[in-house]
């Protein structure tokens, strides 16, 4: 029982730190995890916690195992490495090697070449797109029985919405890593220079547009605009539209509300209150904002650390503006997953169960909102002088942004036509969204 005893002792020593970091709520998952039988099949979970071979021999007699882990954000590597280091202290015979592939597009391309093979990473980040693509193909390991058979792991300690996003036909395929929301970042110094009042959480899209207009001038643009389809979807929802029909089976971007919202954004570009596509291609929205060239930008909670470093005390944060249908934030959250080709499921589950624990999740608080429910307040406390409540509130009005068929292809189609609209290729938003909807439905029907 040496392994289990060692793990329990480590957990006990961590308890005070966890109480300070993530509050006194229960763990979302025990760091000890659940072992499997001494020679498990790659896709079969343990029937008991602890593992017979481990109980009899102890960790010191375990053969060294190396797991691989893929991520796509260099900024999150330090936090991820801290998790790996703590896990390795608990299980010295399990080594985890992190590979960071800069940019989710390159990451997805590389995943395409290894998924379903022995070269696939032991643990990988999975987003909504990848889940809809890989789970139906049978490449992602069903974790339901591992979760159910581990008495120390409580999946309900993690954000239910993110867990649901990785649940198919009642089977759970991912351990929720984080969640996110959108808000408006603004530069207080540029507002002060223009004599414009800071926005408040209850502002409207009309007020957002007027604020952008008032800030534009002397080399400054009011809104950086965005190449993110999710930012545009926020506006669609706030006008009663949506990127997809309610059942996710077809595109809905040329509906009345969607088109009305797109026309508002198109008018901002045409009036010079927001960058057009050529300007964004030359200078990204984030660089423009950080360089004091754009007074406002709409971005996700994962950008708080970067923008805080760039602007310091001049950074302001406020909720997204309300449209005729209220506020909307196209929510998302990454999950940790593994593949059905994984030859080390015993060790991988130990790692996955640790990644779902409060102890692991709180290590992310400087870069993302942890999926662990007990850690939300910890994330807010990292930046006490910023209005992070804007993001926490956004979790309450999160909306989906993917359909349920060929999600990656359909999303890419919208991004292409959104870029065309931003480049001035269409007379109005209706023409642009008619073309986008046709392309999206064609992609979904492939």
C-alpha positions as CSV (number, residue, x, y, z in Angstrom):
1,X,0.0,0.0,0.0
2,X,3.1,2.3,-0.2
3,X,1.9,4.1,-3.3
4,X,-1.6,4.9,-1.9
5,X,-0.1,5.9,1.5
6,X,2.4,8.2,-0.1
7,X,-0.2,9.9,-2.2
8,X,-2.5,10.4,0.7
9,X,0.3,11.9,2.8
10,X,1.1,14.3,0.0
11,X,-2.5,15.3,-0.3
12,X,-2.7,16.0,3.4
13,X,0.4,18.2,3.2
14,X,-1.2,20.1,0.3
15,X,-4.5,20.7,2.0
16,X,-3.7,24.0,3.7
17,X,-2.3,25.5,0.5
18,X,-5.4,24.4,-1.4
19,X,-7.6,26.0,1.2
20,X,-5.7,29.3,0.8
21,X,-5.8,29.0,-3.0
22,X,-9.1,27.6,-4.0
23,X,-11.2,28.1,-0.9
24,X,-12.6,25.5,1.4
25,X,-14.7,23.7,-1.2
26,X,-14.1,20.0,-1.8
27,X,-11.6,18.8,-4.3
28,X,-12.7,18.3,-7.8
29,X,-10.4,15.4,-8.0
30,X,-8.0,13.7,-5.7
31,X,-4.4,13.9,-6.6
32,X,-3.9,10.2,-5.8
33,X,-6.1,9.2,-8.7
34,X,-7.2,5.6,-9.2
35,X,-4.8,2.8,-10.2
36,X,-5.7,0.0,-12.6
37,X,-4.8,-3.6,-12.7
38,X,-1.2,-4.5,-13.3
39,X,-1.6,-5.3,-17.0
40,X,-4.6,-3.2,-18.2
41,X,-5.9,-3.2,-21.7
42,X,-5.3,0.2,-23.3
43,X,-9.0,1.1,-23.4
44,X,-10.2,-0.6,-20.2
45,X,-10.4,1.2,-16.8
46,X,-9.5,-0.3,-13.4
47,X,-12.2,-2.0,-11.4
48,X,-10.6,-1.0,-8.1
49,X,-8.8,2.0,-6.8
50,X,-5.1,1.5,-5.9
51,X,-4.0,-1.2,-8.3
52,X,-2.9,-4.7,-7.2
53,X,0.7,-4.5,-8.5
54,X,1.2,-1.1,-7.0
55,X,-0.2,-2.1,-3.6
56,X,2.2,-5.1,-3.5
57,X,5.4,-3.6,-4.9
58,X,5.2,0.1,-4.1
59,X,6.3,3.0,-6.3
60,X,10.0,2.3,-6.0
61,X,9.5,-1.0,-7.8
62,X,7.5,0.5,-10.7
63,X,9.1,0.6,-14.1
64,X,9.6,4.2,-15.3
65,X,6.9,5.4,-17.7
66,X,7.1,8.5,-19.9
67,X,3.9,10.3,-20.9
68,X,3.7,13.0,-23.5
69,X,1.5,16.0,-23.3
70,X,0.6,18.5,-26.1
71,X,-0.5,22.1,-25.6
72,X,-0.8,25.0,-28.0
73,X,-0.2,28.1,-25.9
74,X,3.4,29.0,-24.9
75,X,2.0,31.4,-22.3
76,X,0.5,28.5,-20.3
77,X,3.6,26.3,-20.4
78,X,5.0,27.5,-17.0
79,X,1.7,26.7,-15.2
80,X,1.5,23.4,-17.0
81,X,5.1,22.6,-16.1
82,X,4.3,23.4,-12.4
83,X,1.5,20.8,-12.6
84,X,3.8,18.2,-14.1
85,X,6.5,18.9,-11.5
86,X,4.1,18.4,-8.6
87,X,2.6,15.3,-10.2
88,X,6.1,13.8,-10.7
89,X,6.9,14.4,-7.0
90,X,3.9,12.3,-6.2
91,X,4.7,9.6,-8.8
92,X,8.5,9.7,-9.4
93,X,8.3,6.8,-11.8
94,X,5.9,8.7,-14.2
95,X,7.6,11.3,-16.3
96,X,5.6,13.8,-18.4
97,X,7.1,15.6,-21.4
98,X,5.4,18.8,-22.6
99,X,5.3,19.8,-26.2
100,X,4.0,23.3,-27.0
101,X,2.9,23.8,-30.6
102,X,2.4,27.5,-31.1
103,X,-1.1,28.3,-32.4
104,X,-4.1,26.1,-32.4
105,X,-4.2,25.8,-36.2
106,X,-0.7,24.3,-36.3
107,X,-1.6,22.2,-33.4
108,X,-4.7,20.8,-35.1
109,X,-2.6,20.1,-38.3
110,X,-0.1,18.1,-36.3
111,X,-2.8,16.3,-34.4
112,X,-4.2,15.1,-37.7
113,X,-1.0,13.3,-38.5
114,X,-0.8,11.3,-35.2
115,X,-4.3,10.9,-33.8
116,X,-5.3,7.3,-33.6
117,X,-1.6,6.1,-33.7
118,X,1.0,5.1,-31.2
119,X,2.6,8.5,-31.8
120,X,-0.4,10.4,-30.4
121,X,0.3,12.3,-27.2
122,X,-0.7,10.6,-24.0
123,X,-2.6,13.7,-22.9
124,X,-3.6,16.5,-25.1
125,X,-5.7,19.7,-25.0
126,X,-9.0,19.3,-26.8
127,X,-11.3,22.1,-27.8
128,X,-14.9,22.0,-29.0
129,X,-13.8,21.7,-32.6
130,X,-11.5,18.8,-32.0
131,X,-14.0,17.0,-29.8
132,X,-16.7,17.1,-32.5
133,X,-14.2,15.8,-35.0
134,X,-12.3,13.1,-33.1
135,X,-14.9,11.6,-30.7
136,X,-17.2,10.3,-33.5
137,X,-14.2,8.8,-35.2
138,X,-13.4,6.7,-32.1
139,X,-10.0,8.3,-31.5
140,X,-10.7,9.8,-28.0
141,X,-10.7,7.5,-25.0
142,X,-14.0,7.3,-23.1
143,X,-13.2,8.2,-19.5
144,X,-16.6,7.5,-17.9
145,X,-15.7,4.2,-16.2
146,X,-12.4,5.6,-15.0
147,X,-14.3,8.5,-13.4
148,X,-17.0,6.2,-12.0
149,X,-14.5,3.7,-10.5
150,X,-12.3,6.3,-8.8
151,X,-13.9,7.0,-5.4
152,X,-11.5,9.9,-4.9
153,X,-12.4,11.8,-8.1
154,X,-15.5,14.0,-8.2
155,X,-16.3,15.2,-11.7
156,X,-19.0,17.6,-10.3
157,X,-16.3,19.7,-8.8
158,X,-15.5,20.9,-12.4
159,X,-17.6,23.3,-14.5
160,X,-20.7,21.4,-15.6
161,X,-21.0,23.3,-18.8
162,X,-17.5,22.4,-20.0
163,X,-18.0,18.8,-18.9
164,X,-21.2,18.6,-20.9
165,X,-19.4,19.9,-24.0
166,X,-17.2,16.9,-23.9
167,X,-20.0,14.4,-23.1
168,X,-21.5,12.4,-26.0
169,X,-24.3,9.9,-25.5
170,X,-23.8,10.0,-21.7
171,X,-20.0,9.3,-22.0
172,X,-17.4,11.7,-20.8
173,X,-14.4,12.2,-23.0
174,X,-12.5,15.0,-21.4
175,X,-11.5,16.4,-18.0
176,X,-12.4,20.1,-18.0
177,X,-9.3,22.3,-17.8
178,X,-10.6,25.9,-18.0
179,X,-13.5,28.1,-19.0
180,X,-13.6,31.5,-20.5
181,X,-15.8,34.5,-21.3
182,X,-15.5,37.8,-23.2
183,X,-15.3,41.4,-22.1
184,X,-14.2,44.8,-23.4
185,X,-10.7,45.8,-22.5
186,X,-10.1,49.6,-22.6
187,X,-7.2,52.0,-22.2
188,X,-8.0,54.5,-19.5
189,X,-5.2,56.9,-20.6
190,X,-6.7,57.2,-24.1
191,X,-10.2,57.7,-22.7
192,X,-8.8,60.5,-20.4
193,X,-7.0,62.1,-23.3
194,X,-10.2,62.1,-25.4
195,X,-12.4,63.3,-22.5
196,X,-14.6,60.2,-22.8
197,X,-16.2,58.7,-19.7
198,X,-15.3,55.1,-18.8
199,X,-17.9,52.6,-19.8
200,X,-20.1,50.8,-17.3
201,X,-21.3,47.2,-17.2
202,X,-24.8,48.1,-18.2
203,X,-23.9,49.9,-21.5
204,X,-25.5,49.1,-24.8
205,X,-24.2,48.4,-28.3
206,X,-25.3,51.9,-29.4
207,X,-23.2,53.4,-26.6
208,X,-20.3,51.1,-27.6
209,X,-20.5,52.5,-31.1
210,X,-20.7,56.1,-30.0
211,X,-17.8,55.6,-27.5
212,X,-15.7,54.2,-30.4
213,X,-16.6,57.2,-32.5
214,X,-15.7,59.7,-29.7
215,X,-12.3,58.0,-29.2
216,X,-11.3,57.9,-32.9
217,X,-8.9,60.6,-33.9
218,X,-5.2,61.8,-33.5
219,X,-3.9,58.4,-34.7
220,X,-6.2,56.4,-32.4
221,X,-9.1,54.1,-33.5
222,X,-12.0,53.5,-31.1
223,X,-12.2,49.8,-31.5
224,X,-9.5,47.5,-32.7
225,X,-12.0,45.2,-34.3
226,X,-11.3,41.5,-34.3
227,X,-10.4,38.5,-36.6
228,X,-12.2,36.3,-34.1
229,X,-15.4,34.8,-35.2
230,X,-16.4,34.3,-31.6
231,X,-16.4,38.1,-31.1
232,X,-18.7,38.5,-34.0
233,X,-21.0,35.7,-32.7
234,X,-21.3,37.7,-29.4
235,X,-23.0,40.5,-31.4
236,X,-25.2,38.1,-33.3
237,X,-26.6,36.6,-30.2
238,X,-27.1,40.1,-28.6
239,X,-29.3,41.0,-31.6
240,X,-31.4,37.8,-31.4
241,X,-29.5,36.0,-34.1
242,X,-27.0,33.1,-33.9
243,X,-24.3,31.4,-36.0
244,X,-26.3,28.1,-36.0
245,X,-29.9,27.0,-35.7
246,X,-31.0,25.9,-32.2
247,X,-30.4,22.2,-33.0
248,X,-27.0,23.0,-34.5
249,X,-27.9,21.3,-37.8
250,X,-27.6,24.3,-40.1
251,X,-26.1,27.8,-40.3
252,X,-28.1,30.8,-39.2
253,X,-25.9,33.7,-40.0
254,X,-28.2,35.3,-42.6
255,X,-31.1,35.5,-40.1
256,X,-32.5,38.9,-39.4
257,X,-30.7,39.4,-36.0
258,X,-27.4,38.1,-37.3
259,X,-27.4,40.4,-40.3
260,X,-28.4,43.4,-38.2
261,X,-25.5,42.8,-35.9
262,X,-23.1,42.4,-38.7
263,X,-24.2,45.6,-40.3
264,X,-23.5,47.5,-37.1
265,X,-19.9,46.2,-37.2
266,X,-19.5,46.8,-40.9
267,X,-20.7,50.4,-40.4
268,X,-18.1,50.9,-37.7
269,X,-15.4,49.9,-40.1
270,X,-16.8,52.0,-42.9
271,X,-16.9,55.0,-40.6
272,X,-13.4,54.5,-39.4
273,X,-14.3,53.8,-35.8
274,X,-12.8,50.3,-36.2
275,X,-10.0,48.7,-38.2
276,X,-10.8,47.0,-41.4
277,X,-9.2,43.7,-42.4
278,X,-6.3,45.1,-44.3
279,X,-5.4,47.2,-41.2
280,X,-5.8,44.2,-38.9
281,X,-3.6,42.1,-41.2
282,X,-0.9,44.7,-40.9
283,X,-1.3,45.2,-37.1
284,X,-3.1,42.7,-35.0
285,X,-5.9,43.8,-32.7
286,X,-3.9,42.9,-29.6
287,X,-0.8,44.7,-30.8
288,X,-2.8,47.8,-31.7
289,X,-4.4,47.8,-28.2
290,X,-1.1,47.2,-26.4
291,X,0.6,49.9,-28.5
292,X,-2.0,52.6,-27.5
293,X,-3.3,52.8,-31.1
294,X,-6.7,51.3,-30.3
295,X,-8.7,52.5,-27.3
296,X,-10.8,49.4,-26.9
297,X,-10.6,45.7,-27.8
298,X,-13.0,42.8,-27.2
299,X,-11.1,39.7,-26.1
300,X,-11.2,36.6,-23.9
301,X,-10.3,36.1,-20.2
302,X,-7.1,34.4,-21.2
303,X,-5.7,37.8,-22.3
304,X,-5.9,39.4,-18.9
305,X,-2.3,38.6,-18.0
306,X,-0.9,39.9,-21.2
307,X,-2.9,43.1,-21.3
308,X,-2.3,43.8,-17.6
309,X,1.4,43.6,-18.2
310,X,1.2,45.8,-21.2
311,X,-1.0,48.6,-19.9
312,X,-0.6,48.3,-16.1
313,X,-2.8,50.8,-14.2
314,X,-4.3,52.1,-17.5
315,X,-6.1,48.9,-18.2
316,X,-9.9,48.9,-17.7
317,X,-12.3,46.0,-18.1
318,X,-16.0,46.2,-18.6
319,X,-18.7,43.7,-19.7
320,X,-19.7,43.4,-23.3
321,X,-22.4,45.8,-24.3
322,X,-26.1,44.7,-24.5
323,X,-27.9,44.5,-27.8
324,X,-31.7,44.3,-28.2
325,X,-31.6,40.7,-27.0
326,X,-29.2,41.3,-24.1
327,X,-25.6,40.3,-23.6
328,X,-23.9,37.3,-25.0
329,X,-20.5,35.7,-24.7
330,X,-19.6,32.7,-26.9
331,X,-18.1,30.5,-24.2
332,X,-15.5,27.8,-24.5
333,X,-13.3,25.7,-22.4
334,X,-10.5,23.3,-23.0
335,X,-10.4,19.7,-21.8
336,X,-7.6,17.3,-21.1
337,X,-8.1,14.1,-23.1
338,X,-6.3,10.9,-24.2
339,X,-6.6,8.6,-27.1
340,X,-7.8,5.0,-27.6
341,X,-4.3,4.1,-28.8
342,X,-2.7,5.0,-25.5
343,X,-0.6,2.1,-24.2
344,X,-0.3,3.6,-20.7
345,X,-3.8,4.2,-19.5
346,X,-3.0,3.3,-15.9
347,X,-0.5,6.1,-15.5
348,X,-2.4,8.4,-17.8
349,X,-5.5,8.2,-15.6
350,X,-3.4,9.0,-12.5
351,X,-2.2,12.1,-14.4
352,X,-5.7,13.1,-15.7
353,X,-7.3,12.7,-12.3
354,X,-4.6,15.0,-10.8
355,X,-5.1,17.6,-13.6
356,X,-8.8,17.7,-12.5
357,X,-7.9,18.4,-8.9
358,X,-8.1,21.8,-7.3
359,X,-4.3,21.6,-6.5
360,X,-3.5,21.4,-10.3
361,X,-6.3,23.7,-11.5
362,X,-5.3,26.6,-9.2
363,X,-1.8,26.8,-10.9
364,X,-3.6,28.3,-13.9
365,X,-5.1,31.3,-12.2
366,X,-2.7,33.8,-13.6
367,X,-3.6,32.9,-17.2
368,X,-7.0,31.4,-17.4
369,X,-10.2,30.8,-15.4
370,X,-9.8,27.3,-14.0
371,X,-12.7,24.8,-14.6
372,X,-12.6,23.8,-10.9
373,X,-15.6,25.5,-9.3
374,X,-13.7,26.2,-6.1
375,X,-11.0,28.2,-7.9
376,X,-13.1,30.9,-9.6
377,X,-12.6,33.3,-6.7
378,X,-8.9,32.6,-6.7
379,X,-8.6,33.7,-10.3
380,X,-10.4,37.0,-9.5
381,X,-8.0,37.6,-6.5
382,X,-4.9,37.5,-8.8
383,X,-5.8,40.9,-10.2
384,X,-7.6,42.7,-7.4
385,X,-7.5,46.1,-9.1
386,X,-9.3,44.8,-12.3
387,X,-12.9,44.2,-12.9
388,X,-12.6,40.5,-13.4
389,X,-16.2,40.1,-12.4
390,X,-17.0,41.1,-16.0
391,X,-15.7,37.7,-17.1
392,X,-17.3,35.8,-14.2
393,X,-20.6,37.4,-15.1
394,X,-20.1,36.5,-18.8
395,X,-20.1,32.8,-17.7
396,X,-23.8,33.3,-16.9
397,X,-24.7,34.4,-20.5
398,X,-22.4,32.1,-22.4
399,X,-23.6,30.8,-25.7
400,X,-22.5,28.0,-28.0
401,X,-20.6,28.8,-31.2
402,X,-20.4,25.5,-33.0
403,X,-22.8,23.4,-35.0
404,X,-23.0,19.7,-34.6
405,X,-21.7,18.6,-38.0
406,X,-18.3,19.2,-39.6
407,X,-17.7,21.9,-37.0
408,X,-14.2,22.8,-38.1
409,X,-15.0,23.2,-41.8
410,X,-18.2,25.2,-41.1
411,X,-16.4,27.5,-38.7
412,X,-13.6,28.0,-41.3
413,X,-16.2,28.9,-43.9
414,X,-17.6,31.6,-41.7
415,X,-14.2,33.0,-40.9
416,X,-13.4,33.2,-44.6
417,X,-16.6,35.2,-45.4
418,X,-16.3,37.3,-42.3
419,X,-12.8,38.3,-43.6
420,X,-14.3,39.1,-47.0
421,X,-16.9,41.4,-45.4
422,X,-14.2,43.1,-43.4
423,X,-12.2,43.6,-46.6
424,X,-15.1,45.4,-48.3
425,X,-16.0,42.7,-50.8
426,X,-19.8,43.1,-50.3
427,X,-22.2,45.9,-50.6
428,X,-23.8,45.2,-47.2
429,X,-23.9,42.6,-44.4
430,X,-26.9,40.8,-45.9
431,X,-24.9,40.0,-49.1
432,X,-22.0,38.8,-47.0
433,X,-24.0,36.7,-44.7
434,X,-26.0,35.1,-47.5
435,X,-22.7,34.0,-49.0
436,X,-21.4,32.8,-45.7
437,X,-24.5,30.8,-44.9
438,X,-24.4,29.0,-48.2
439,X,-20.7,28.1,-47.7
440,X,-21.2,27.0,-44.1
441,X,-24.1,24.7,-45.0
442,X,-22.1,23.2,-47.8
443,X,-19.3,22.5,-45.4
444,X,-21.7,20.9,-42.8
445,X,-23.2,18.7,-45.5
446,X,-19.8,17.2,-46.6
